[in-house]
Amino acid sequence: MAKKTNKRNDQPKEKQKPDFHTQVKYRKISIDELKQIYKDHIKWIKTKRKEGKRADLHLSNLKGLKLKKAVLAYADLQQSNLFRVNL
């Protein structure tokens, strides 16, 4: 019996990797840099976007951090590694 193939590239289905398993290169952020980003973000929220800066943490590796009381409303966390982050 012939193996089923994918029409896109004629590879057997079991050997083709799904798109969501692609390697992502996360940004490394130091604790000091993260503190400054957070400080600017809080200022941005408190001044209703007039001062400070929105937290841009997209594609960041935040794995295992303790951010329990952090206010991250409106922060950009797209595709960030939040594995075992204590929110």
N, CA, C and O atoms as a MOPAC input file, in Angstrom:
PM7 MOZYME 1SCF
protein

 N      0.84700 1    -1.17600 1     0.00000 1
 C      0.00000 1     0.00000 1     0.00000 1
 C      0.89400 1     1.24100 1     0.00000 1
 O      1.84600 1     1.31000 1     0.77700 1
 N      0.61200 1     2.19200 1    -0.83300 1
 C      1.41800 1     3.41000 1    -0.96400 1
 C      1.12500 1     4.36700 1     0.18300 1
 O      0.00100 1     4.44800 1     0.67800 1
 N      2.18100 1     5.10300 1     0.60000 1
 C      2.02900 1     6.11500 1     1.65600 1
 C      1.33100 1     7.33700 1     1.09200 1
 O      1.52500 1     7.70100 1    -0.06800 1
 N      0.51400 1     7.96500 1     1.92800 1
 C     -0.14100 1     9.20300 1     1.52300 1
 C      0.89300 1    10.31100 1     1.48200 1
 O      1.77800 1    10.37600 1     2.33500 1
 N      0.78300 1    11.17600 1     0.50000 1
 C      1.72700 1    12.28500 1     0.38800 1
 C      0.98900 1    13.60400 1     0.48100 1
 O     -0.21900 1    13.68900 1     0.25800 1
 N      1.75000 1    14.62200 1     0.81500 1
 C      1.20400 1    15.97300 1     0.88500 1
 C      1.27800 1    16.57200 1    -0.50900 1
 O      2.31000 1    16.45500 1    -1.16900 1
 N      0.22200 1    17.20500 1    -0.97100 1
 C      0.17600 1    17.76800 1    -2.32100 1
 C      1.15300 1    18.91600 1    -2.51000 1
 O      1.58900 1    19.17600 1    -3.63100 1
 N      1.51100 1    19.62300 1    -1.40700 1
 C      2.38900 1    20.79700 1    -1.54300 1
 C      3.78000 1    20.42100 1    -2.00600 1
 O      4.33900 1    21.08200 1    -2.88200 1
 N      4.35700 1    19.36000 1    -1.42800 1
 C      5.73900 1    19.03900 1    -1.79800 1
 C      5.98900 1    17.54200 1    -1.95400 1
 O      7.14000 1    17.11000 1    -2.01200 1
 N      4.94200 1    16.76400 1    -2.02200 1
 C      5.01200 1    15.32600 1    -2.25100 1
 C      5.88400 1    14.57400 1    -1.25600 1
 O      6.40500 1    13.51200 1    -1.59800 1
 N      6.06400 1    15.07700 1    -0.04500 1
 C      6.76200 1    14.34600 1     1.00800 1
 C      5.74300 1    13.52200 1     1.77500 1
 O      4.58900 1    13.93100 1     1.90600 1
 N      6.15400 1    12.37000 1     2.28200 1
 C      5.22900 1    11.61200 1     3.13200 1
 C      4.81200 1    12.45600 1     4.32800 1
 O      5.62100 1    13.21000 1     4.86800 1
 N      3.54900 1    12.33500 1     4.74800 1
 C      3.01600 1    13.16900 1     5.81800 1
 C      3.79200 1    13.03000 1     7.11800 1
 O      3.99000 1    14.03100 1     7.80600 1
 N      4.24200 1    11.82700 1     7.48700 1
 C      4.91100 1    11.64000 1     8.76800 1
 C      6.28900 1    12.30800 1     8.83300 1
 O      6.80700 1    12.52600 1     9.92800 1
 N      6.88700 1    12.63200 1     7.69600 1
 C      8.20200 1    13.26400 1     7.69000 1
 C      8.13200 1    14.78900 1     7.59900 1
 O      9.11800 1    15.47000 1     7.88100 1
 N      6.99200 1    15.32000 1     7.21600 1
 C      6.86100 1    16.76500 1     7.06300 1
 C      6.60900 1    17.40700 1     8.42800 1
 O      5.74200 1    16.95500 1     9.17500 1
 N      7.36100 1    18.45400 1     8.75300 1
 C      7.20000 1    19.14900 1    10.02600 1
 C      6.10400 1    20.19300 1     9.92300 1
 O      6.02000 1    20.90600 1     8.92400 1
 N      5.25400 1    20.29200 1    10.95500 1
 C      4.23500 1    21.35100 1    10.95100 1
 C      4.88200 1    22.72700 1    11.07600 1
 O      5.98700 1    22.85100 1    11.60500 1
 N      4.20200 1    23.74700 1    10.59400 1
 C      4.73200 1    25.10800 1    10.60900 1
 C      4.97700 1    25.63500 1    12.01200 1
 O      5.89000 1    26.43900 1    12.20500 1
 N      4.18100 1    25.20600 1    13.01500 1
 C      4.31900 1    25.76400 1    14.35600 1
 C      5.55500 1    25.26700 1    15.09000 1
 O      5.82200 1    25.72600 1    16.20000 1
 N      6.30600 1    24.35800 1    14.51800 1
 C      7.52200 1    23.86400 1    15.16200 1
 C      8.78500 1    24.56800 1    14.67100 1
 O      9.89200 1    24.12900 1    14.98100 1
 N      8.63900 1    25.63200 1    13.92300 1
 C      9.82100 1    26.32800 1    13.43300 1
 C     10.56200 1    26.97600 1    14.59800 1
 O      9.95000 1    27.36600 1    15.59300 1
 N     11.84800 1    27.08500 1    14.47200 1
 C     12.66900 1    27.66700 1    15.52900 1
 C     12.43200 1    29.17100 1    15.59000 1
 O     12.43200 1    29.85700 1    14.56700 1
 N     12.23300 1    29.66500 1    16.79400 1
 C     12.03700 1    31.09600 1    17.01000 1
 C     13.27100 1    31.62200 1    17.72300 1
 O     13.73400 1    31.01800 1    18.69100 1
 N     13.80300 1    32.73000 1    17.25700 1
 C     14.94200 1    33.35300 1    17.93000 1
 C     14.40500 1    34.40600 1    18.87700 1
 O     13.95600 1    35.47200 1    18.45600 1
 N     14.45800 1    34.09200 1    20.17200 1
 C     13.96300 1    35.01700 1    21.18100 1
 C     15.02200 1    36.05900 1    21.52600 1
 O     16.22200 1    35.78700 1    21.49300 1
 N     14.55100 1    37.25200 1    21.85500 1
 C     15.42400 1    38.32400 1    22.32600 1
 C     15.81200 1    38.04400 1    23.76100 1
 O     14.97000 1    37.64700 1    24.56600 1
 N     17.06500 1    38.24200 1    24.08700 1
 C     17.49800 1    38.12400 1    25.47800 1
 C     17.45800 1    39.50700 1    26.10200 1
 O     18.04200 1    40.45500 1    25.57700 1
 N     16.76100 1    39.61400 1    27.22900 1
 C     16.64300 1    40.89700 1    27.91400 1
 C     17.21200 1    40.73500 1    29.31600 1
 O     16.83100 1    39.82200 1    30.04800 1
 N     18.12300 1    41.62300 1    29.68500 1
 C     18.68600 1    41.58200 1    31.03000 1
 C     17.64700 1    42.07400 1    32.03300 1
 O     16.68500 1    42.74600 1    31.66100 1
 N     17.84400 1    41.74000 1    33.28900 1
 C     16.92600 1    42.17300 1    34.34500 1
 C     16.89100 1    43.69800 1    34.42500 1
 O     15.82300 1    44.28600 1    34.59400 1
 N     18.04900 1    44.33700 1    34.30400 1
 C     18.10100 1    45.80200 1    34.35500 1
 C     17.31900 1    46.42800 1    33.19300 1
 O     16.60300 1    47.41200 1    33.37700 1
 N     17.46200 1    45.85100 1    32.00800 1
 C     16.73600 1    46.35700 1    30.84200 1
 C     15.23400 1    46.13700 1    31.02600 1
 O     14.43500 1    47.01000 1    30.68700 1
 N     14.84500 1    44.97600 1    31.56300 1
 C     13.43600 1    44.68400 1    31.81100 1
 C     12.84200 1    45.64600 1    32.83500 1
 O     11.69800 1    46.07800 1    32.69200 1
 N     13.60700 1    45.98000 1    33.85900 1
 C     13.14100 1    46.94500 1    34.86900 1
 C     12.89500 1    48.31300 1    34.23400 1
 O     11.90500 1    48.97300 1    34.54900 1
 N     13.78400 1    48.73800 1    33.34900 1
 C     13.63400 1    50.03900 1    32.68800 1
 C     12.42300 1    50.03500 1    31.74800 1
 O     11.66700 1    51.00500 1    31.69300 1
 N     12.24900 1    48.93900 1    31.01600 1
 C     11.08400 1    48.82100 1    30.12800 1
 C      9.81000 1    48.90600 1    30.94800 1
 O      8.86000 1    49.58600 1    30.56000 1
 N      9.78600 1    48.21100 1    32.09200 1
 C      8.60900 1    48.20900 1    32.95500 1
 C      8.35000 1    49.59700 1    33.54600 1
 O      7.20500 1    50.04300 1    33.61000 1
 N      9.41100 1    50.27400 1    33.97300 1
 C      9.28100 1    51.61500 1    34.53800 1
 C      8.68900 1    52.58800 1    33.50900 1
 O      7.80600 1    53.38400 1    33.82900 1
 N      9.18700 1    52.51300 1    32.27500 1
 C      8.66800 1    53.35900 1    31.19400 1
 C      7.21900 1    53.00800 1    30.86600 1
 O      6.41800 1    53.88400 1    30.54000 1
 N      6.89200 1    51.72400 1    30.95500 1
 C      5.52900 1    51.26400 1    30.66000 1
 C      4.53700 1    51.78500 1    31.70000 1
 O      3.44700 1    52.23700 1    31.34700 1
 N      4.90600 1    51.72400 1    32.96700 1
 C      4.03000 1    52.22300 1    34.03900 1
 C      3.81300 1    53.72400 1    33.86900 1
 O      2.69800 1    54.21500 1    34.04800 1
 N      4.86100 1    54.44600 1    33.52700 1
 C      4.74400 1    55.89100 1    33.29100 1
 C      3.80600 1    56.14900 1    32.11300 1
 O      2.99300 1    57.07200 1    32.15900 1
 N      3.91400 1    55.34500 1    31.06900 1
 C      3.07200 1    55.45900 1    29.88000 1
 C      1.60300 1    55.25000 1    30.23500 1
 O      0.73200 1    55.96100 1    29.73300 1
 N      1.32500 1    54.26900 1    31.10700 1
 C     -0.05500 1    53.99900 1    31.53000 1
 C     -0.58100 1    55.13300 1    32.40900 1
 O     -1.69400 1    55.61800 1    32.20300 1
 N      0.22100 1    55.55300 1    33.38700 1
 C     -0.23300 1    56.57600 1    34.33600 1
 C     -0.46300 1    57.93700 1    33.68800 1
 O     -1.33800 1    58.68600 1    34.12100 1
 N      0.30700 1    58.26300 1    32.66100 1
 C      0.15800 1    59.55700 1    31.99300 1
 C     -0.75300 1    59.47200 1    30.76700 1
 O     -0.79400 1    60.38700 1    29.94500 1
 N     -1.47000 1    58.37700 1    30.66100 1
 C     -2.39500 1    58.15900 1    29.53900 1
 C     -1.71400 1    58.32400 1    28.18700 1
 O     -2.21900 1    59.01800 1    27.30400 1
 N     -0.56600 1    57.68000 1    28.03800 1
 C      0.20600 1    57.59200 1    26.79100 1
 C      0.91500 1    58.88200 1    26.38800 1
 O      1.34600 1    59.01300 1    25.24300 1
 N      1.04100 1    59.83000 1    27.30500 1
 C      1.69800 1    61.09700 1    26.97200 1
 C      3.19600 1    61.05100 1    27.26000 1
 O      3.97900 1    61.71300 1    26.58000 1
 N      3.59100 1    60.28400 1    28.25100 1
 C      5.00900 1    60.14700 1    28.60900 1
 C      5.32200 1    58.66900 1    28.73500 1
 O      4.42200 1    57.83000 1    28.78100 1
 N      6.60600 1    58.36200 1    28.79000 1
 C      7.01300 1    56.97000 1    28.89500 1
 C      6.87600 1    56.25800 1    27.56200 1
 O      6.81600 1    56.88200 1    26.50200 1
 N      6.82900 1    54.93700 1    27.64100 1
 C      6.79100 1    54.14100 1    26.42300 1
 C      6.09700 1    52.81900 1    26.69800 1
 O      6.29600 1    52.20900 1    27.74800 1
 N      5.28800 1    52.38500 1    25.75900 1
 C      4.62800 1    51.08500 1    25.86300 1
 C      5.68400 1    49.98100 1    25.88000 1
 O      6.65600 1    50.03400 1    25.12600 1
 N      5.49200 1    48.98900 1    26.73900 1
 C      6.43700 1    47.87100 1    26.83900 1
 C      6.41100 1    47.04500 1    25.56100 1
 O      5.37300 1    46.50800 1    25.17600 1
 N      7.55100 1    46.95100 1    24.91600 1
 C      7.69300 1    46.14300 1    23.70400 1
 C      8.52300 1    44.91600 1    24.06400 1
 O      9.75300 1    44.96600 1    24.07100 1
 N      7.84200 1    43.82100 1    24.36100 1
 C      8.51100 1    42.59300 1    24.76500 1
 C      8.25600 1    41.46100 1    23.77300 1
 O      8.41900 1    40.28800 1    24.10900 1
 N      7.85600 1    41.81600 1    22.54800 1
 C      7.58100 1    40.75500 1    21.57700 1
 C      8.85100 1    39.96400 1    21.28900 1
 O      9.95200 1    40.51300 1    21.24800 1
 N      8.67200 1    38.66900 1    21.09300 1
 C      9.76700 1    37.73000 1    20.83300 1
 C     10.82900 1    37.74100 1    21.93300 1
 O     12.00400 1    37.49200 1    21.66500 1
 N     10.42000 1    38.02600 1    23.16300 1
 C     11.36100 1    38.04300 1    24.28700 1
 C     11.31500 1    36.72200 1    25.03700 1
 O     10.27600 1    36.06500 1    25.10600 1
 N     12.44600 1    36.34700 1    25.59200 1
 C     12.51000 1    35.13900 1    26.39900 1
 C     12.32200 1    35.53800 1    27.85900 1
 O     13.25900 1    36.00900 1    28.50400 1
 N     11.11200 1    35.35000 1    28.37700 1
 C     10.78500 1    35.70900 1    29.75500 1
 C     10.62600 1    34.45500 1    30.61300 1
 O     10.08200 1    34.51900 1    31.71600 1
 N     11.08600 1    33.35100 1    30.12100 1
 C     10.91100 1    32.04700 1    30.74800 1
 C     11.29900 1    32.06200 1    32.23100 1
 O     12.41100 1    32.43800 1    32.60000 1
 N     10.34000 1    31.63700 1    33.07200 1
 C     10.59700 1    31.44200 1    34.49000 1
 C     10.62200 1    32.69200 1    35.35200 1
 O     10.90300 1    32.59400 1    36.54700 1
 N     10.34100 1    33.86000 1    34.79700 1
 C     10.38700 1    35.08400 1    35.60100 1
 C      9.19100 1    35.18200 1    36.53900 1
 O      8.12600 1    34.62600 1    36.27200 1
 N      9.38400 1    35.89000 1    37.63000 1
 C      8.31000 1    36.12800 1    38.59100 1
 C      7.79300 1    37.54700 1    38.37000 1
 O      8.41300 1    38.52300 1    38.79300 1
 N      6.66200 1    37.64300 1    37.70800 1
 C      6.06100 1    38.93500 1    37.37000 1
 C      4.68400 1    39.04800 1    38.00900 1
 O      3.76200 1    39.62000 1    37.42700 1
 N      4.55400 1    38.49900 1    39.21200 1
 C      3.25100 1    38.34700 1    39.85900 1
 C      2.46700 1    39.64700 1    39.99100 1
 O      1.26200 1    39.64600 1    39.74000 1
 N      3.09000 1    40.73900 1    40.36700 1
 C      2.36500 1    42.00500 1    40.56700 1
 C      2.61600 1    43.00800 1    39.44800 1
 O      2.23800 1    44.17400 1    39.56200 1
 N      3.24000 1    42.56800 1    38.38700 1
 C      3.54100 1    43.46900 1    37.27000 1
 C      2.27300 1    43.82900 1    36.50100 1
 O      1.43400 1    42.97200 1    36.22100 1
 N      2.15000 1    45.10000 1    36.17000 1
 C      1.02400 1    45.57800 1    35.36900 1
 C      1.48700 1    45.56500 1    33.91800 1
 O      2.29800 1    46.39300 1    33.50300 1
 N      0.96300 1    44.61900 1    33.15800 1
 C      1.38700 1    44.47200 1    31.77400 1
 C      0.24400 1    44.75300 1    30.78600 1
 O      0.26400 1    44.27500 1    29.65200 1
 N     -0.73600 1    45.52200 1    31.22700 1
 C     -1.83400 1    45.89600 1    30.33700 1
 C     -1.27100 1    46.65000 1    29.14300 1
 O     -0.46600 1    47.56600 1    29.31200 1
 N     -1.68000 1    46.28000 1    27.95500 1
 C     -1.28300 1    46.88100 1    26.68600 1
 C      0.17300 1    46.60100 1    26.29100 1
 O      0.63000 1    47.10300 1    25.26400 1
 N      0.90100 1    45.82300 1    27.07000 1
 C      2.26800 1    45.47500 1    26.69100 1
 C      2.24100 1    44.53800 1    25.48900 1
 O      1.34100 1    43.70700 1    25.36700 1
 N      3.21200 1    44.66900 1    24.61400 1
 C      3.31700 1    43.79700 1    23.44600 1
 C      4.09500 1    42.54900 1    23.84800 1
 O      5.31500 1    42.59200 1    24.00400 1
 N      3.38800 1    41.45100 1    24.01200 1
 C      3.99500 1    40.17800 1    24.40000 1
 C      3.85800 1    39.13100 1    23.29900 1
 O      3.97800 1    37.93400 1    23.56200 1
 N      3.61200 1    39.57000 1    22.08300 1
 C      3.39700 1    38.63500 1    20.98200 1
 C      4.59600 1    37.71300 1    20.79800 1
 O      5.74000 1    38.16200 1    20.73500 1
 N      4.31500 1    36.43100 1    20.71500 1
 C      5.29100 1    35.37500 1    20.46100 1
 C      6.41500 1    35.33200 1    21.48800 1
 O      7.49100 1    34.81000 1    21.19700 1
 N      6.18700 1    35.86800 1    22.67900 1
 C      7.18900 1    35.79200 1    23.74000 1
 C      7.12800 1    34.43300 1    24.41100 1
 O      6.08200 1    33.78400 1    24.43800 1
 N      8.24800 1    34.01700 1    24.94700 1
 C      8.30200 1    32.75700 1    25.68400 1
 C      7.85900 1    33.05300 1    27.12100 1
 O      8.60000 1    33.66400 1    27.89100 1
 N      6.65800 1    32.62100 1    27.47300 1
 C      6.10600 1    32.84100 1    28.81600 1
 C      6.02900 1    31.54300 1    29.59400 1
 O      5.23900 1    31.42900 1    30.53100 1
 N      6.83600 1    30.56600 1    29.22300 1
 C      6.82600 1    29.27700 1    29.89900 1
 C      7.22200 1    29.44800 1    31.36200 1
 O      8.28700 1    29.97800 1    31.67900 1
 N      6.34300 1    28.98800 1    32.23900 1
 C      6.54200 1    29.03900 1    33.68800 1
 C      6.74000 1    30.45400 1    34.24200 1
 O      7.40500 1    30.63600 1    35.26200 1
 N      6.17100 1    31.43700 1    33.57800 1
 C      6.20100 1    32.80000 1    34.08400 1
 C      5.10300 1    32.91800 1    35.13400 1
 O      3.96300 1    32.52300 1    34.89100 1
 N      5.44300 1    33.45600 1    36.29100 1
 C      4.47600 1    33.63300 1    37.35800 1
 C      3.82600 1    34.99600 1    37.18100 1
 O      4.41200 1    36.02800 1    37.51200 1
 N      2.59100 1    34.98500 1    36.64600 1
 C      1.85800 1    36.24000 1    36.42200 1
 C      0.90400 1    36.41500 1    37.55600 1
 O      0.16900 1    37.40200 1    37.59700 1

